[in-house]
């Protein structure tokens, strides 16, 4: 019986490896056809370099803006930047697309990385094949990537921390809870009612990714906590909690956030660290009639988020110069290909949007749109 199980296990393992190889081969073949189609429709000698971008979610306005910045800078550098996510109908993982890009021998890869061992191995494989890799937004510090383009996580955390204190001041948090208890005499007769005022702790919830090994995320949360501890003036209790959101897909994010609002006690303040979480929390606050009770600190400046700020449903949001991030990626690859090295870090600008300045962004339209 044990031998039969072992045989089955070996068979399934072999099939898994076989399917992985076939998937990669098909991806490379499809991408090769895609590149050939591209070169047929354009001057093959027009561009000096061909770069691939592997984004986190090419459907979001944030990632579209990042790609637009990279694409336009590429044209300035006589390089073509292609968004690999949009080249196929099949839903390949980031790792699969890394394999496809490496096998296709592109001139450079821009990837929204993470700290997984598999991603480290793939970046190192690309480097071994003389393909420079820029990690974008999410880093892989153990790899041989040539540079990281992202945000100043600690500074962003400090901004969120300051906004937490600002909400407490403007919304008069913490809230008071009155405890009414009876006072009895020695015979058990009630003499009077006594009232005790108790100040509830301010509950601040940060929605984080399940990739807990993400050092940038940890640094950001440290920035929030240290700013609250160092700059709060009142002797109040602030409970900062990290809640993991299943970000496998949009539905799983919505389910995770819905679970928060199904709890008996909701937080006073929710801090969102990406565009999708911000949009989902905003919708949940409306659906569960928590407008004014749950304060949202959001991320990015899509039309939906900006309008929510205007309507006072989202207290404030932090916008990142996404196009600048894309531009930095191409600048880094150009510099590396020319000189063999580049800066270790490129940090994009951030700006706070609240009720006071949101009109400027609404007048200009969605900063994330083309």
C-alpha positions, 0 to 999 in steps of 0.5 A: 500500500505504501509503495502504491502511495509513493508511486502516486505521489511521484506521478503527481509530482512529475506531472506538476513539474511537467506542467510548469515546464510546459506553461513556461515554454508556452509563455515564451513561445507566446511572448516571442510571437508577440515581440515578432508581431511588435517588430513587424509593425514598427521599425526594428532599428528604432529602439536601442533597448527593449525593457519589460515591466511586470506590475502588481495589477495593471488594471489599477490606475496607480499601475497604469500611471507607473507604466505610463511614466516608464513608457514615456521616459523610455521613448526619451531614452530611445527604449521601448518599455512593454507591460508584460501583464497585458501581453497575454490572455492567460493569467500568469504569475509574476514568477512565470512572467519573470521566467518568460522575460529571462528566456526571451533575453530582454534588455532589462526587467522592471518587476513589482517584487517581494522577499520570497525565495523564488523571486530572489532566485529569479532575479539572480538568474536574470543577473547571471544572464546579464539582464539588469533587474529593477525592483519596483514598489516591492523590494527583494533585498537579498537579490542581485537587483541593480536598484529599488524604486519605491517610497520612503516607508518610514516617512510615509508612516510618519505622515500617517501617524501625524494624520491619526493625531490630527483626526483625534484632535478634530474628531475629539477622540477618544470618546467617553463612555458613561458607566451608570451603577447603583449604590446600595445601603447596608440593608440592600436598599438602593440609595442612588445611581452613580456615574463614572466617565471612562475614556475608551482607547482610540483603536487604530487599525493598519491593513497589511499584506500577508507578506509579513517579511516585507521590510518596507511594510514593517518600517512603515508601521514603525513610523506610524507607531513612533510618531504617535508615541512621540507627538501625542500631547494628551495622556490617552491610550492608542491601540495600534493593531495590524490586520492581514488582508487576503489580497489574492484577488479583489473578492478576497480583499472585499471578504477580509474587509467585510469581516472587520465590519462584522465584528462587534467593535470597529476601529476608530481609524483604518489606515489603508496601504494600497488603492484597492484596500482604500476603495473597499474600506470606503465602500464598506463604511458606506454599506454598513452606515459607519460614515463619521464613525470610522475614519479612513486614511487612504492611499493614492488618488483615483477618482473614487478616492478623491470624491470620497475625500471631497464627501468627507467619507475618507479623511485624507489620502496619501498620493505617490508620484506614480509616473515619477516611479516609472520614470526612475525605473527607466533612468536606472536601467539606462544608467546601468546599461551605460555605466554598469552601475546605478544608485541603490535606491530611487525614492518617489515623492508623496503628498497628502490630499485632504478636504483642504486641497482635494479640489485641486486634484479633482479640477485636474482630473484623476492623476492616475489616468492617461 
